[in-house]
Amino acid sequence: MFEQVEIPYGCYWSSPFVRWQGSMQHLHAVKFAAYVARRELARRDIDPKSFDAGVFGISIYQHQSFYGTPWFMGLLGAPQAPGPTVSQVCASGVRALLMGAQEIHSGLAQTVLTATADRCSNGPHTYYPAQSAPGGTGVAENVVLDSFSCDPLGNHSMLQTAENVAAKFSISTAEQHDVVLRRYEQYRDALADSQAFQRRYMDLPFAIPDPRFRKTIGEIDGDEGVTESVADGLAKLKPVVEGGTVTFGGQTHPADGNAAIVVADRDHARELSSNTAVQIRILSVGQSRAELAYMPEAPYTAARAALQRADMSFDDMDAIKTHNPFAVNDIVFARKAEVSLQDFNNFGCSLIWGHPQAPTAMRSIIELIEELVVRGGGRGLFTGCAAGDSAMAIVLAVDNR
């Protein structure tokens, strides 16, 4: 189904990711994503009217987000474009790309904007009425914090899934901290030469708009809230759970942000591409679900499924990126895939730059594409977990025509 689908080179972007309750906390996620998309399309001289469909991924609902993709596309200047809204938490980026490719494969569209956005800051507080309950008292939910702390299927937190996997594979705190230090070192490579790598897909310095998106109220140089990791500092941290292994340093932080990728049929991809010599293709997609409360194991099986569909192996990959809310994720993946912990997640990953949920995978995929372009082409894999012990993976090819 991917034979006629391409990602036009340069037709993708990400906002910086900002630690929650930071510089983006006042921005409505849907409106902000449309604001960024409108600006990025103008920078590329792409008419929003060229899209005949959209796919929008969001996992933390916002005021009026019931209207989803049609609202998002209308806000950015593409009121002609319909499309589905998807919510698969941190796998939303892969799912949105897959759905965009399906739109093209089915003949429903030729050019699709797949976008993702979330705001962990100021999450909704919901009250669910229950007339049949004693006194008619309903149930209240803090959508962000309660979701982090309790999977309703097993009544366990996301942190507990990391501890379960750490115990199963005998992963120590020190081993987790070694991964954090390596990932921070890789992230610093993206900041070299005045953030040359990040500038390939991110508009920097990044203008922060006011809540009405009428004026700029500030600028940020890039990701905000990233903690510099040093060995001595990590060594002082105690596990979050008594008797456990995962410290605050060994896990990511909630964040706000958005990201988008254009997918199109071959002819339209060439029209939109900023460099027609670069061809970006989707080779396969995979998904999986781990045992209940063992979420960090899921990315490996999703990756294996995607590679099998592409008739490839881990050894065939020139670059690998993962969504790693816990350092435990990468350790398990490296052991099971038999790849070096040192050699994947070049230029950054969610463990360092944060976790705004829906956009997390999409930014990783964008960085994967640019890493492959920098190296002159090749094959790349992204894989990452999502709530409910699930995961999705995607295999890409970057070639010179």
DRENDO-1510 file (C-alpha; in Angstrom, 1 decimal, always signed):
<recs>
REC; n; res; u; v; w
REC; 1; MET; +0.0; +0.0; +0.0 .
REC; 2; PHE; +3.0; +2.3; +0.3 .
REC; 3; GLU; +4.3; +2.1; -3.3 .
REC; 4; GLN; +2.7; +5.4; -4.4 .
REC; 5; VAL; +3.3; +7.3; -1.2 .
REC; 6; GLU; +6.2; +9.6; -0.4 .
REC; 7; ILE; +7.1; +12.2; +2.1 .
REC; 8; PRO; +8.3; +15.3; +0.2 .
REC; 9; TYR; +11.7; +16.3; +1.4 .
REC; 10; GLY; +11.6; +19.3; +3.8 .
REC; 11; CYS; +7.8; +19.2; +4.1 .
REC; 12; TYR; +7.7; +18.5; +7.8 .
REC; 13; TRP; +8.4; +20.5; +11.0 .
REC; 14; SER; +8.2; +20.5; +14.8 .
REC; 15; SER; +7.9; +23.2; +17.3 .
REC; 16; PRO; +10.4; +23.1; +20.2 .
REC; 17; PHE; +9.2; +20.9; +23.1 .
REC; 18; VAL; +8.6; +22.8; +26.3 .
REC; 19; ARG; +8.4; +21.3; +29.8 .
REC; 20; TRP; +4.8; +21.6; +31.1 .
REC; 21; GLN; +3.8; +24.8; +32.8 .
REC; 22; GLY; +6.4; +26.6; +30.7 .
REC; 23; SER; +6.3; +29.0; +27.8 .
REC; 24; MET; +3.6; +27.2; +25.9 .
REC; 25; GLN; +1.2; +26.5; +28.8 .
REC; 26; HIS; -1.3; +29.2; +27.7 .
REC; 27; LEU; -1.6; +28.0; +24.1 .
REC; 28; HIS; -4.6; +25.9; +23.0 .
REC; 29; ALA; -3.0; +22.8; +21.4 .
REC; 30; VAL; -5.2; +22.6; +18.3 .
REC; 31; LYS; -5.1; +26.4; +17.6 .
REC; 32; PHE; -1.4; +26.5; +18.2 .
REC; 33; ALA; -0.7; +23.5; +15.9 .
REC; 34; ALA; -2.7; +25.3; +13.2 .
REC; 35; TYR; -0.8; +28.5; +13.8 .
REC; 36; VAL; +2.5; +26.8; +13.4 .
REC; 37; ALA; +1.4; +24.8; +10.4 .
REC; 38; ARG; +0.1; +28.0; +8.6 .
REC; 39; ARG; +3.5; +29.7; +9.3 .
REC; 40; GLU; +5.5; +26.7; +8.2 .
REC; 41; LEU; +3.5; +26.2; +5.0 .
REC; 42; ALA; +4.1; +29.8; +4.1 .
REC; 43; ARG; +7.8; +29.5; +4.6 .
REC; 44; ARG; +7.7; +26.6; +2.1 .
REC; 45; ASP; +5.4; +28.5; -0.3 .
REC; 46; ILE; +2.8; +25.7; +0.0 .
REC; 47; ASP; -0.8; +26.7; -0.6 .
REC; 48; PRO; -3.0; +25.1; +2.1 .
REC; 49; LYS; -5.6; +24.6; -0.6 .
REC; 50; SER; -3.3; +22.0; -2.1 .
REC; 51; PHE; -4.4; +19.5; +0.7 .
REC; 52; ASP; -7.3; +17.3; +0.0 .
REC; 53; ALA; -7.3; +15.6; +3.4 .
REC; 54; GLY; -5.8; +15.8; +6.8 .
REC; 55; VAL; -5.1; +13.6; +9.8 .
REC; 56; PHE; -4.8; +15.1; +13.2 .
REC; 57; GLY; -3.5; +13.3; +16.3 .
REC; 58; ILE; -4.2; +14.5; +19.8 .
REC; 59; SER; -4.6; +12.7; +23.1 .
REC; 60; ILE; -5.3; +15.4; +25.7 .
REC; 61; TYR; -8.6; +17.0; +24.6 .
REC; 62; GLN; -8.9; +20.8; +24.5 .
REC; 63; HIS; -11.8; +23.1; +24.5 .
REC; 64; GLN; -13.9; +22.4; +21.4 .
REC; 65; SER; -11.5; +19.7; +20.1 .
REC; 66; PHE; -14.6; +17.6; +19.4 .
REC; 67; TYR; -14.3; +19.1; +15.9 .
REC; 68; GLY; -10.9; +17.6; +15.4 .
REC; 69; THR; -9.3; +17.5; +12.0 .
REC; 70; PRO; -11.9; +19.6; +10.1 .
REC; 71; TRP; -11.4; +22.4; +12.6 .
REC; 72; PHE; -7.6; +22.1; +12.5 .
REC; 73; MET; -7.5; +22.2; +8.7 .
REC; 74; GLY; -9.9; +25.1; +8.5 .
REC; 75; LEU; -7.8; +27.1; +11.0 .
REC; 76; LEU; -4.7; +26.7; +8.9 .
REC; 77; GLY; -6.5; +27.8; +5.7 .
REC; 78; ALA; -7.6; +24.4; +4.2 .
REC; 79; PRO; -11.3; +24.4; +4.8 .
REC; 80; GLN; -11.8; +22.0; +1.9 .
REC; 81; ALA; -9.9; +19.2; +3.5 .
REC; 82; PRO; -11.7; +16.6; +5.6 .
REC; 83; GLY; -10.1; +13.7; +7.5 .
REC; 84; PRO; -10.0; +11.7; +10.7 .
REC; 85; THR; -8.8; +12.6; +14.2 .
REC; 86; VAL; -6.7; +9.9; +15.9 .
REC; 87; SER; -5.8; +9.4; +19.5 .
REC; 88; GLN; -3.2; +6.7; +20.3 .
REC; 89; VAL; -1.2; +8.6; +22.8 .
REC; 90; CYS; +2.6; +8.5; +22.0 .
REC; 91; ALA; +2.0; +6.2; +19.0 .
REC; 92; SER; -0.3; +8.9; +17.4 .
REC; 93; GLY; +2.5; +10.1; +15.1 .
REC; 94; VAL; +3.0; +6.7; +13.5 .
REC; 95; ARG; -0.7; +6.1; +13.3 .
REC; 96; ALA; -1.4; +9.4; +11.7 .
REC; 97; LEU; +1.2; +8.8; +9.0 .
REC; 98; LEU; -0.3; +5.3; +8.4 .
REC; 99; MET; -3.7; +6.8; +8.1 .
REC; 100; GLY; -2.4; +9.5; +5.7 .
REC; 101; ALA; -0.8; +6.8; +3.5 .
REC; 102; GLN; -4.1; +4.9; +3.6 .
REC; 103; GLU; -6.0; +8.0; +2.3 .
REC; 104; ILE; -3.6; +8.1; -0.7 .
REC; 105; HIS; -3.6; +4.4; -1.3 .
REC; 106; SER; -7.4; +4.2; -1.3 .
REC; 107; GLY; -7.7; +7.1; -3.8 .
REC; 108; LEU; -9.4; +9.4; -1.4 .
REC; 109; ALA; -6.6; +11.9; -1.4 .
REC; 110; GLN; -3.4; +12.9; -3.2 .
REC; 111; THR; -1.8; +15.2; -0.7 .
REC; 112; VAL; -2.4; +14.8; +3.1 .
REC; 113; LEU; -1.2; +16.8; +6.0 .
REC; 114; THR; -0.6; +14.6; +9.0 .
REC; 115; ALA; -0.2; +16.6; +12.2 .
REC; 116; THR; +0.0; +15.9; +15.9 .
REC; 117; ALA; -0.3; +18.2; +19.0 .
REC; 118; ASP; -0.7; +17.9; +22.7 .
REC; 119; ARG; -0.5; +20.2; +25.8 .
REC; 120; CYS; +0.2; +18.4; +29.1 .
REC; 121; SER; +0.1; +21.8; +30.8 .
REC; 122; ASN; -3.2; +22.9; +32.4 .
REC; 123; GLY; -4.8; +19.6; +31.6 .
REC; 124; PRO; -8.6; +19.2; +31.6 .
REC; 125; HIS; -10.4; +18.4; +34.9 .
REC; 126; THR; -13.5; +16.5; +34.0 .
REC; 127; TYR; -16.7; +15.7; +35.9 .
REC; 128; TYR; -18.8; +12.7; +34.7 .
REC; 129; PRO; -22.4; +12.9; +36.0 .
REC; 130; ALA; -23.8; +9.7; +37.5 .
REC; 131; GLN; -27.5; +10.1; +38.3 .
REC; 132; SER; -27.8; +6.6; +39.6 .
REC; 133; ALA; -25.0; +6.9; +42.1 .
REC; 134; PRO; -25.7; +7.7; +45.8 .
REC; 135; GLY; -26.8; +11.3; +45.9 .
REC; 136; GLY; -26.3; +11.6; +42.2 .
REC; 137; THR; -22.6; +12.2; +42.8 .
REC; 138; GLY; -20.5; +11.7; +39.7 .
REC; 139; VAL; -16.8; +10.9; +39.1 .
REC; 140; ALA; -14.1; +13.5; +38.6 .
REC; 141; GLU; -10.9; +13.0; +36.6 .
REC; 142; ASN; -7.6; +15.0; +36.2 .
REC; 143; VAL; -7.1; +13.9; +32.6 .
REC; 144; VAL; -3.3; +14.2; +32.6 .
REC; 145; LEU; -2.2; +13.3; +36.1 .
REC; 146; ASP; -4.7; +10.5; +36.6 .
REC; 147; SER; -3.8; +8.9; +33.3 .
REC; 148; PHE; -0.1; +8.9; +34.2 .
REC; 149; SER; -0.8; +7.3; +37.6 .
REC; 150; CYS; -3.4; +4.7; +36.7 .
REC; 151; ASP; -4.0; +2.3; +33.8 .
REC; 152; PRO; -7.6; +1.3; +34.4 .
REC; 153; LEU; -7.1; -2.2; +33.2 .
REC; 154; GLY; -4.6; -3.1; +35.9 .
REC; 155; ASN; -4.8; -0.1; +38.2 .
REC; 156; HIS; -1.0; +0.5; +37.9 .
REC; 157; SER; +1.0; +3.6; +37.0 .
REC; 158; MET; +3.2; +4.0; +33.9 .
REC; 159; LEU; +6.2; +4.1; +36.2 .
REC; 160; GLN; +5.2; +0.7; +37.5 .
REC; 161; THR; +5.5; -0.8; +34.0 .
REC; 162; ALA; +9.1; +0.4; +33.9 .
REC; 163; GLU; +9.8; -1.1; +37.3 .
REC; 164; ASN; +8.3; -4.4; +36.3 .
REC; 165; VAL; +10.5; -4.6; +33.2 .
REC; 166; ALA; +13.6; -3.5; +35.1 .
REC; 167; ALA; +13.0; -6.3; +37.6 .
REC; 168; LYS; +12.3; -8.9; +34.9 .
REC; 169; PHE; +15.5; -8.0; +33.0 .
REC; 170; SER; +17.6; -7.2; +36.1 .
REC; 171; ILE; +18.3; -3.6; +35.0 .
REC; 172; SER; +20.0; -1.5; +37.7 .
REC; 173; THR; +19.7; +2.2; +38.4 .
REC; 174; ALA; +23.3; +2.7; +37.4 .
REC; 175; GLU; +22.7; +1.1; +34.0 .
REC; 176; GLN; +19.7; +3.4; +33.4 .
REC; 177; HIS; +21.8; +6.4; +34.3 .
REC; 178; ASP; +24.5; +5.4; +31.8 .
REC; 179; VAL; +21.8; +5.5; +29.1 .
REC; 180; VAL; +20.7; +8.9; +30.2 .
REC; 181; LEU; +24.2; +10.3; +30.0 .
REC; 182; ARG; +24.7; +8.8; +26.5 .
REC; 183; ARG; +21.3; +10.2; +25.3 .
REC; 184; TYR; +22.1; +13.7; +26.6 .
REC; 185; GLU; +25.4; +13.5; +24.8 .
REC; 186; GLN; +23.6; +12.7; +21.6 .
REC; 187; TYR; +21.2; +15.5; +22.1 .
REC; 188; ARG; +24.0; +17.9; +22.5 .
REC; 189; ASP; +25.2; +16.9; +19.0 .
REC; 190; ALA; +21.9; +18.4; +17.7 .
REC; 191; LEU; +22.8; +21.7; +19.4 .
REC; 192; ALA; +26.2; +22.0; +17.8 .
REC; 193; ASP; +27.0; +24.8; +15.3 .
REC; 194; SER; +24.1; +26.9; +16.5 .
REC; 195; GLN; +21.7; +24.0; +16.5 .
REC; 196; ALA; +22.4; +23.2; +12.9 .
REC; 197; PHE; +20.6; +19.8; +13.0 .
REC; 198; GLN; +17.5; +21.1; +14.7 .
REC; 199; ARG; +17.3; +24.0; +12.3 .
REC; 200; ARG; +16.8; +21.5; +9.5 .
REC; 201; TYR; +13.2; +21.1; +10.6 .
REC; 202; MET; +12.6; +23.7; +13.4 .
REC; 203; ASP; +12.1; +27.4; +13.0 .
REC; 204; LEU; +14.6; +29.0; +15.5 .
REC; 205; PRO; +14.5; +31.2; +17.4 .
REC; 206; PHE; +10.9; +30.2; +17.9 .
REC; 207; ALA; +8.3; +33.0; +18.4 .
REC; 208; ILE; +5.8; +32.4; +21.2 .
REC; 209; PRO; +2.4; +33.9; +20.4 .
REC; 210; ASP; -0.2; +35.3; +22.8 .
REC; 211; PRO; -3.3; +33.2; +23.5 .
REC; 212; ARG; -5.2; +34.9; +20.7 .
REC; 213; PHE; -2.4; +34.3; +18.2 .
REC; 214; ARG; -2.3; +38.0; +17.3 .
REC; 215; LYS; +1.1; +39.0; +18.4 .
REC; 216; THR; +4.4; +37.6; +19.6 .
REC; 217; ILE; +5.0; +37.8; +23.3 .
REC; 218; GLY; +8.4; +36.1; +23.5 .
REC; 219; GLU; +11.0; +33.9; +21.9 .
REC; 220; ILE; +12.7; +30.7; +22.9 .
REC; 221; ASP; +16.0; +29.4; +21.5 .
REC; 222; GLY; +14.8; +25.8; +21.3 .
REC; 223; ASP; +13.5; +23.1; +23.6 .
REC; 224; GLU; +12.8; +24.5; +27.0 .
REC; 225; GLY; +13.2; +22.6; +30.3 .
REC; 226; VAL; +15.8; +20.1; +29.3 .
REC; 227; THR; +17.8; +19.0; +32.3 .
REC; 228; GLU; +21.6; +18.7; +31.8 .
REC; 229; SER; +22.5; +15.2; +33.0 .
REC; 230; VAL; +25.9; +14.7; +34.7 .
REC; 231; ALA; +27.1; +11.5; +36.4 .
REC; 232; ASP; +27.5; +13.0; +39.8 .
REC; 233; GLY; +24.1; +14.5; +39.8 .
REC; 234; LEU; +22.4; +11.3; +38.7 .
REC; 235; ALA; +24.2; +9.3; +41.3 .
REC; 236; LYS; +22.6; +11.3; +44.0 .
REC; 237; LEU; +19.1; +10.5; +42.9 .
REC; 238; LYS; +17.0; +7.9; +44.7 .
REC; 239; PRO; +14.4; +5.7; +43.0 .
REC; 240; VAL; +10.9; +7.3; +42.9 .
REC; 241; VAL; +9.4; +4.1; +44.3 .
REC; 242; GLU; +10.9; +2.7; +47.4 .
REC; 243; GLY; +12.7; -0.5; +46.6 .
REC; 244; GLY; +12.6; +0.3; +42.9 .
REC; 245; THR; +15.3; +1.4; +40.3 .
REC; 246; VAL; +13.8; +4.2; +38.3 .
REC; 247; THR; +14.8; +7.7; +39.4 .
REC; 248; PHE; +13.4; +11.0; +38.1 .
REC; 249; GLY; +16.6; +11.3; +36.1 .
REC; 250; GLY; +15.9; +8.0; +34.4 .
REC; 251; GLN; +12.6; +9.1; +32.9 .
REC; 252; THR; +11.3; +11.8; +30.7 .
REC; 253; HIS; +9.2; +14.9; +31.6 .
REC; 254; PRO; +5.7; +16.0; +30.4 .
REC; 255; ALA; +5.8; +18.7; +27.8 .
REC; 256; ASP; +3.9; +20.8; +25.2 .
REC; 257; GLY; +4.4; +21.0; +21.5 .
REC; 258; ASN; +3.3; +19.9; +18.0 .
REC; 259; ALA; +4.7; +18.4; +14.8 .
REC; 260; ALA; +3.6; +17.6; +11.3 .
REC; 261; ILE; +4.6; +15.7; +8.1 .
REC; 262; VAL; +3.1; +16.0; +4.6 .
REC; 263; VAL; +2.5; +12.7; +2.7 .
REC; 264; ALA; +1.6; +12.7; -1.0 .
REC; 265; ASP; +1.5; +10.5; -4.1 .
REC; 266; ARG; +4.7; +10.4; -6.1 .
REC; 267; ASP; +3.8; +13.2; -8.5 .
REC; 268; HIS; +2.6; +15.7; -5.9 .
REC; 269; ALA; +5.6; +14.8; -3.6 .
REC; 270; ARG; +8.0; +15.9; -6.3 .
REC; 271; GLU; +6.1; +19.2; -6.8 .
REC; 272; LEU; +6.3; +20.0; -3.1 .
REC; 273; SER; +9.8; +18.7; -2.3 .
REC; 274; SER; +12.5; +21.2; -1.6 .
REC; 275; ASN; +15.0; +18.8; -3.1 .
REC; 276; THR; +13.6; +16.4; -5.7 .
REC; 277; ALA; +16.8; +14.4; -5.6 .
REC; 278; VAL; +15.9; +13.1; -2.2 .
REC; 279; GLN; +13.2; +10.4; -2.1 .
REC; 280; ILE; +11.6; +9.5; +1.2 .
REC; 281; ARG; +9.4; +6.3; +1.3 .
REC; 282; ILE; +7.5; +4.4; +3.9 .
REC; 283; LEU; +8.4; +0.7; +3.7 .
REC; 284; SER; +6.3; -0.8; +6.4 .
REC; 285; VAL; +4.5; -0.3; +9.7 .
REC; 286; GLY; +4.2; -2.6; +12.7 .
REC; 287; GLN; +2.3; -2.7; +16.0 .
REC; 288; SER; +2.3; -4.8; +19.1 .
REC; 289; ARG; +1.0; -5.1; +22.6 .
REC; 290; ALA; +3.0; -6.4; +25.6 .
REC; 291; GLU; +1.8; -8.3; +28.7 .
REC; 292; LEU; -0.3; -6.1; +31.0 .
REC; 293; ALA; +1.9; -3.7; +32.9 .
REC; 294; TYR; +5.1; -4.4; +30.8 .
REC; 295; MET; +4.9; -1.4; +28.4 .
REC; 296; PRO; +8.7; -0.9; +27.8 .
REC; 297; GLU; +8.8; -4.4; +26.1 .
REC; 298; ALA; +6.3; -3.4; +23.4 .
REC; 299; PRO; +8.6; -1.3; +21.1 .
REC; 300; TYR; +10.9; -4.3; +20.3 .
REC; 301; THR; +8.0; -6.5; +19.1 .
REC; 302; ALA; +6.5; -3.6; +17.1 .
REC; 303; ALA; +9.9; -3.0; +15.5 .
REC; 304; ARG; +10.3; -6.7; +14.7 .
REC; 305; ALA; +6.9; -6.8; +13.1 .
REC; 306; ALA; +7.6; -3.8; +10.9 .
REC; 307; LEU; +11.0; -5.2; +9.9 .
REC; 308; GLN; +9.4; -8.5; +9.0 .
REC; 309; ARG; +6.9; -6.8; +6.7 .
REC; 310; ALA; +9.8; -4.9; +5.0 .
REC; 311; ASP; +11.7; -8.2; +4.7 .
REC; 312; MET; +14.6; -6.6; +6.6 .
REC; 313; SER; +16.5; -7.1; +9.9 .
REC; 314; PHE; +17.9; -4.8; +12.6 .
REC; 315; ASP; +21.3; -5.2; +10.9 .
REC; 316; ASP; +19.8; -3.6; +7.8 .
REC; 317; MET; +19.0; -0.3; +9.6 .
REC; 318; ASP; +21.4; +2.6; +9.1 .
REC; 319; ALA; +19.6; +4.6; +11.8 .
REC; 320; ILE; +17.2; +3.8; +14.7 .
REC; 321; LYS; +15.2; +6.1; +16.8 .
REC; 322; THR; +13.0; +5.2; +19.8 .
REC; 323; HIS; +10.4; +6.9; +22.0 .
REC; 324; ASN; +11.9; +6.2; +25.5 .
REC; 325; PRO; +9.9; +7.6; +28.3 .
REC; 326; PHE; +12.1; +5.5; +30.5 .
REC; 327; ALA; +15.8; +4.6; +30.1 .
REC; 328; VAL; +14.6; +1.0; +30.7 .
REC; 329; ASN; +12.9; +1.0; +27.3 .
REC; 330; ASP; +16.2; +1.4; +25.4 .
REC; 331; ILE; +18.0; -1.1; +27.5 .
REC; 332; VAL; +15.4; -3.8; +26.8 .
REC; 333; PHE; +15.2; -2.9; +23.2 .
REC; 334; ALA; +19.0; -3.1; +22.8 .
REC; 335; ARG; +19.3; -6.5; +24.5 .
REC; 336; LYS; +16.4; -8.1; +22.5 .
REC; 337; ALA; +17.3; -6.5; +19.1 .
REC; 338; GLU; +21.0; -7.1; +19.7 .
REC; 339; VAL; +22.0; -3.6; +18.8 .
REC; 340; SER; +24.4; -1.3; +20.6 .
REC; 341; LEU; +22.9; +1.1; +23.1 .
REC; 342; GLN; +25.5; +3.7; +22.0 .
REC; 343; ASP; +24.5; +3.7; +18.4 .
REC; 344; PHE; +20.8; +4.6; +18.2 .
REC; 345; ASN; +18.9; +7.8; +19.1 .
REC; 346; ASN; +21.5; +10.1; +17.5 .
REC; 347; PHE; +20.7; +13.8; +17.8 .
REC; 348; GLY; +18.1; +13.4; +20.5 .
REC; 349; CYS; +15.1; +11.5; +21.8 .
REC; 350; SER; +12.1; +11.9; +24.1 .
REC; 351; LEU; +14.0; +10.8; +27.2 .
REC; 352; ILE; +15.8; +14.2; +26.9 .
REC; 353; TRP; +13.6; +16.6; +25.1 .
REC; 354; GLY; +10.3; +15.6; +26.7 .
REC; 355; HIS; +7.0; +13.9; +26.2 .
REC; 356; PRO; +4.1; +15.9; +24.9 .
REC; 357; GLN; +2.4; +12.6; +23.9 .
REC; 358; ALA; +0.9; +12.8; +20.4 .
REC; 359; PRO; +3.8; +14.7; +18.7 .
REC; 360; THR; +6.5; +12.6; +20.3 .
REC; 361; ALA; +6.8; +9.9; +17.7 .
REC; 362; MET; +6.3; +12.4; +14.8 .
REC; 363; ARG; +9.3; +14.5; +15.9 .
REC; 364; SER; +11.4; +11.4; +16.2 .
REC; 365; ILE; +10.5; +10.3; +12.7 .
REC; 366; ILE; +11.4; +13.8; +11.4 .
REC; 367; GLU; +14.8; +13.5; +13.1 .
REC; 368; LEU; +15.2; +10.0; +11.7 .
REC; 369; ILE; +14.6; +11.3; +8.2 .
REC; 370; GLU; +17.1; +14.1; +8.6 .
REC; 371; GLU; +19.7; +11.8; +10.1 .
REC; 372; LEU; +19.5; +9.6; +7.1 .
REC; 373; VAL; +19.7; +12.6; +4.7 .
REC; 374; VAL; +22.8; +13.8; +6.5 .
REC; 375; ARG; +24.5; +10.4; +6.1 .
REC; 376; GLY; +23.6; +10.3; +2.4 .
REC; 377; GLY; +20.6; +8.1; +2.6 .
REC; 378; GLY; +19.7; +4.7; +4.0 .
REC; 379; ARG; +17.1; +2.7; +5.9 .
REC; 380; GLY; +15.7; +3.8; +9.2 .
REC; 381; LEU; +13.5; +2.5; +12.0 .
REC; 382; PHE; +11.4; +4.3; +14.6 .
REC; 383; THR; +9.7; +2.4; +17.4 .
REC; 384; GLY; +8.0; +3.6; +20.5 .
REC; 385; CYS; +5.6; +2.6; +23.3 .
REC; 386; ALA; +2.2; +4.0; +24.1 .
REC; 387; ALA; -0.3; +3.7; +26.9 .
REC; 388; GLY; -2.0; +0.3; +27.3 .
REC; 389; ASP; +1.3; -1.6; +26.9 .
REC; 390; SER; +1.2; -1.0; +23.1 .
REC; 391; ALA; +3.7; +0.2; +20.6 .
REC; 392; MET; +4.0; +1.2; +16.9 .
REC; 393; ALA; +7.0; +1.2; +14.6 .
REC; 394; ILE; +7.8; +2.4; +11.1 .
REC; 395; VAL; +10.5; +1.6; +8.6 .
REC; 396; LEU; +11.6; +4.4; +6.2 .
REC; 397; ALA; +13.9; +4.6; +3.2 .
REC; 398; VAL; +15.8; +7.7; +2.1 .
REC; 399; ASP; +17.4; +7.6; -1.3 .
REC; 400; ASN; +18.8; +9.7; -4.0 .
REC; 401; ARG; +16.6; +9.4; -7.1 .
</recs>
